[in-house]
C-alpha cells in the first residue's frame, strides 16, 4: 500500500511528494524500514527497494511484520540527479531531525523522523559519489557500536566501519534516529549515479536474513551470509594524491594489498611521464578505490583497512579525517 508522508506545494505548480510502500502481513508487531534516496545522485538503493519489494510480494505469506520502504526521501534530487535538494541548495542529510516551525525542508525532515521513529530497525542505504567505489559496508558511530554491530553483521556486508563521533554527523538521519532509540544502520556501497546489481542482490539477501533473525519472517531459509570484517580491531588509512594528473589503477577494488604494493600511478598525459607511484603504506583490505580517472593534488584515491595499523608516512598517507565520511 502506497502511503504519502509529505505532500507540499512548490513554485510553478511543482510538488514535493515523499511516499512509502508498506507491506504488512501476519500478526507480528515488529516493523523494519528501508530508507534511501536522501542524496539524489545515490541510486544503488533504488534497486534494493525494487528487489526487496518484489521478493516480499512473491512470498507475502512468509511475512509476519510491517515493512516500510522509502525509495526517495529526496525526490527532487533523484529527479535531477544531484546530491542535494535543488532550489534550496541543501544537503538533506545535514538538517535532521528538522524543525516543526522551520522552513519547508526542515519541516519535511521533522516529518520523516516522526514517521520512522519507533521502528525496530531502520536501514539507511547510501552510495558513494561518482569518483569512488565502495565495497558493501556498514558505517556505525562508535557510541552505538555495541548495540548495532550484531545487527549489521547479519546484512551480508564485507566490512563494518566503526567511526568516531563528529559534529558534522549529528545532523544525519541515522544519528537523529539512534538518539531517539530507533536503531539505524547506515549502509554504503557502490558508486554514485550507477546501480551495481550484485551489491544490491547481496544486501537484499542480508535484509531478509536480518528480518528472519528478528522473527519477521516465517518458513524462510536464509542464504549463506558473508561475515564482515569490523574496523574496531584496526585502523582505516586514507591515501590522497600528491600530484594532479590521470590515475592508472594497478589493483582491483576489494583486493587485499601488502605494504609497498603499487596501487596506481598518477601520470601526465601531456608529457608521457609518471608523476607519482601510489604505494600501499600498510597490509590491508582496499575497501574504497577511486574510479574517476582525473585527480588533483589532495584527491582521495583509496581507503585501506589495516588490522595491524602502523607503517607509512602518517602525515601524508595515513590519516583519520572525519570530514571524509560522506553519507
C-alpha positions in Angstrom: 0.0 0.0 0.0 1.4 3.4 -1.0 1.2 6.0 1.7 2.1 9.7 1.4 4.4 11.1 4.0 4.8 14.6 2.6 2.8 16.5 0.0 3.7 20.2 -0.2 3.3 22.7 -3.0 6.3 24.3 -4.7 6.6 27.2 -7.1 5.5 26.9 -10.7 2.9 24.1 -10.0 5.5 21.6 -8.7 5.1 19.4 -5.7 7.3 17.9 -3.1 5.9 14.4 -2.7 7.5 11.8 -0.4 5.9 8.3 -0.3 6.5 4.9 1.2 5.4 1.4 0.2 4.0 -0.5 3.2 3.9 -4.3 3.2 2.1 -5.9 6.1 1.1 -9.4 6.9 0.5 -11.7 9.9 0.1 -10.8 13.5 3.7 -9.7 14.0 4.0 -6.3 15.6 7.6 -5.6 14.6 8.5 -3.0 11.9 11.5 -2.5 9.7 12.1 0.5 7.5 14.3 0.7 4.4 15.3 4.2 3.5 17.2 5.5 0.5 17.4 8.5 -1.8 18.4 11.1 0.8 21.1 12.1 -1.8 19.7 12.3 -5.3 22.8 11.0 -7.1 23.0 7.8 -5.0 20.9 5.3 -6.9 22.1 1.9 -5.5 19.3 1.8 -3.0 16.7 2.2 -5.7 17.4 -1.3 -7.0 17.4 -2.7 -3.4 13.9 -1.2 -2.8 12.6 -2.8 -6.1 14.1 -6.2 -5.4 13.1 -6.4 -1.8 9.5 -5.4 -2.5 9.4 -7.9 -5.4 10.6 -10.8 -3.3 8.4 -10.0 -0.3 5.3 -9.7 -2.5 6.1 -13.0 -4.1 6.3 -14.6 -0.6 3.9 -12.4 1.3 2.6 -15.4 3.3 6.0 -15.7 5.0 5.9 -12.1 6.2 5.0 -11.6 9.9 5.7 -7.9 10.3 5.4 -4.5 8.8 7.9 -3.4 6.1 8.1 0.3 5.2 10.2 1.1 2.1 11.1 4.7 1.3 12.7 4.7 -2.1 13.3 8.5 -2.4 13.4 10.8 0.6 14.8 13.5 -1.7 12.7 13.0 -4.8 13.6 16.4 -6.2 17.3 15.4 -6.0 16.6 12.0 -7.6 14.7 13.6 -10.4 17.5 16.0 -11.2 20.3 13.5 -10.3 22.1 15.8 -7.9 23.2 15.2 -4.3 21.3 17.9 -2.5 17.9 19.4 -2.7 17.6 21.6 -5.8 16.4 25.2 -5.4 17.1 25.1 -1.6 20.8 24.2 -2.1 20.8 21.9 0.9 22.3 18.6 1.8 19.2 16.8 3.2 21.4 14.6 5.5 22.6 17.6 7.3 19.3 19.0 8.6 17.9 16.2 10.6 16.0 15.9 13.0 14.4 19.0 11.5 12.1 21.6 13.0 8.3 21.9 13.4 8.5 25.6 12.8 11.5 25.7 10.4 11.5 26.3 6.7 9.9 23.8 4.3 12.8 21.3 4.2 13.4 21.4 7.9 9.7 20.7 8.5 10.0 17.9 5.9 13.0 16.4 7.8 10.9 16.5 11.0 8.0 14.7 9.4 10.3 12.0 8.1 11.9 11.4 11.5 8.5 11.2 13.1 7.3 8.6 10.6 10.4 6.4 11.1 10.6 6.8 14.8 9.8 3.7 16.8 10.7 1.2 14.2 12.5 -1.9 15.4 15.2 -1.4 12.7 16.0 1.2 10.0 18.4 0.6 7.2 19.6 3.8 5.6 21.2 3.0 2.2 23.7 5.2 0.5 26.1 5.0 -2.4 29.5 6.7 -2.9 29.9 9.7 -5.1 30.8 9.4 -8.8 34.5 9.4 -8.1 34.9 6.5 -5.7 33.6 2.9 -5.5 32.8 1.4 -2.1 32.6 -2.2 -1.2 29.3 -3.1 0.7 29.8 -1.8 4.2 28.0 -0.6 7.3 29.1 2.7 8.9 28.4 2.9 12.6 29.1 5.6 15.2 31.4 4.4 17.9 28.8 5.3 20.6 26.3 2.9 19.0 28.8 0.1 18.1 27.9 -2.4 20.8 24.2 -2.2 20.0 24.4 -2.1 16.2 27.3 -4.3 15.2 25.5 -7.6 15.9 22.7 -6.5 13.5 25.0 -5.1 10.9 26.8 -8.4 10.8 23.6 -10.0 9.6 23.4 -7.8 6.5 25.7 -9.8 4.2 28.3 -7.0 4.0 32.1 -7.2 3.7 33.0 -4.5 6.2 31.8 -2.6 9.2 33.4 0.7 9.7 33.1 2.0 13.3 33.9 5.7 13.1 34.4 8.3 15.8 31.6 10.8 16.5 31.9 14.1 14.6 29.8 17.2 14.9 29.0 17.2 11.2 27.4 13.8 11.6 25.0 14.8 14.4 22.5 16.2 11.8 22.3 13.0 9.8 19.1 10.8 9.7 20.9 7.9 11.3 22.2 9.9 14.3 18.9 11.6 14.8 17.0 8.3 14.9 19.6 6.5 17.1 19.4 9.1 19.8 15.7 8.6 19.7 16.2 4.9 20.5 15.3 3.8 16.9 18.2 1.6 15.8 19.5 2.7 12.5 22.4 1.3 10.4 24.0 3.2 7.5 24.9 1.0 4.5 27.3 2.4 1.9 28.1 0.6 -1.3 28.8 1.0 -5.0 29.3 4.3 -6.9 27.2 7.4 -7.5 24.8 7.6 -10.4 25.1 3.9 -11.0 23.5 0.6 -9.9 25.7 -2.3 -9.0 23.2 -5.2 -9.2 25.4 -7.8 -7.4 25.8 -5.5 -4.4 22.0 -4.8 -4.4 21.2 -8.5 -4.5 23.6 -9.2 -1.7 22.1 -6.5 0.5 18.6 -7.8 -0.1 19.7 -11.2 1.0 21.1 -9.6 4.1 18.0 -7.6 4.9 15.9 -10.8 4.6 18.4 -12.6 6.8 18.1 -9.8 9.4 14.3 -9.9 9.2 14.5 -13.7 9.8 16.7 -13.2 12.8 14.3 -10.6 14.1 11.4 -13.1 13.7 9.7 -11.0 11.0 9.7 -13.9 8.5 8.3 -17.5 8.7 9.5 -20.6 6.9 12.4 -18.7 5.5 15.8 -20.4 4.8 18.5 -17.6 4.6 21.3 -18.0 2.1 24.9 -18.1 3.0 25.8 -14.8 4.6 29.2 -13.1 4.5 30.8 -12.4 7.9 32.2 -8.9 7.8 35.5 -7.5 9.0 35.0 -5.0 11.8 37.2 -1.9 11.8 37.3 -1.6 15.6 40.2 -4.1 15.6 42.5 -1.9 13.4 42.9 1.4 11.5 41.5 3.0 8.4 44.1 4.6 6.2 43.4 7.4 3.8 45.6 7.8 0.6 45.5 11.1 -1.2 47.1 12.2 -4.5 50.3 14.2 -4.2 50.1 15.4 -7.8 47.4 16.3 -10.4 47.0 14.1 -13.4 45.5 10.9 -14.8 45.2 7.9 -12.5 46.0 4.4 -13.8 45.0 1.7 -11.2 47.1 -1.4 -10.9 44.9 -3.2 -8.4 41.2 -4.1 -8.2 38.6 -2.7 -5.7 38.3 -5.1 -2.7 41.8 -6.5 -3.2 43.9 -7.4 -0.2 47.1 -5.5 -0.5 50.5 -5.6 1.2 52.7 -2.7 2.3 54.7 -1.4 -0.6 52.3 -2.8 -3.3 51.7 -0.4 -6.2 48.1 0.6 -6.1 48.1 3.1 -9.0 50.2 5.5 -11.0 49.4 9.2 -11.5 50.6 10.1 -14.9 50.9 13.3 -17.1 49.1 12.6 -20.4 50.9 15.7 -22.0 54.4 14.6 -21.2 54.1 10.9 -21.0 55.6 10.8 -17.5 54.8 9.2 -14.2 54.1 11.9 -11.6 53.5 9.6 -8.6 53.6 5.9 -7.8 51.0 5.4 -5.1 52.1 2.6 -2.8 50.2 0.9 0.0 51.6 2.1 3.4 50.2 -1.0 5.1 48.9 -4.6 4.7 45.2 -4.5 4.5 41.8 -4.5 2.7 41.3 -2.0 -0.1 37.6 -1.1 0.5 37.5 2.2 -1.3 39.1 2.9 -4.6 38.9 5.9 -7.0 37.2 5.1 -10.3 37.1 8.6 -11.9 40.4 8.8 -13.7 41.3 12.5 -13.2 42.8 13.5 -9.9 44.0 16.7 -8.4 46.5 17.2 -5.6 44.8 16.1 -2.4 42.1 14.0 -4.1 41.1 10.9 -2.2 42.4 7.8 -4.0 41.8 4.9 -1.7 40.9 3.8 1.8 42.6 0.7 3.3 41.6 -1.2 6.4 44.7 -2.4 8.3 44.1 -4.8 11.2 47.6 -4.0 12.5 47.9 -0.3 11.5 51.2 1.4 11.5 53.8 1.8 8.8 54.0 4.6 6.2 54.1 8.3 6.5 51.3 9.2 8.9 51.3 12.9 7.9 51.0 12.3 4.2 49.3 9.0 3.7 47.6 7.8 6.8 45.0 10.0 8.5 41.7 9.8 10.1 39.7 12.8 8.6 36.2 12.9 10.0 35.1 15.2 7.1 35.9 12.4 4.6 32.8 10.5 5.8 30.2 11.4 3.2 26.8 9.9 4.0 
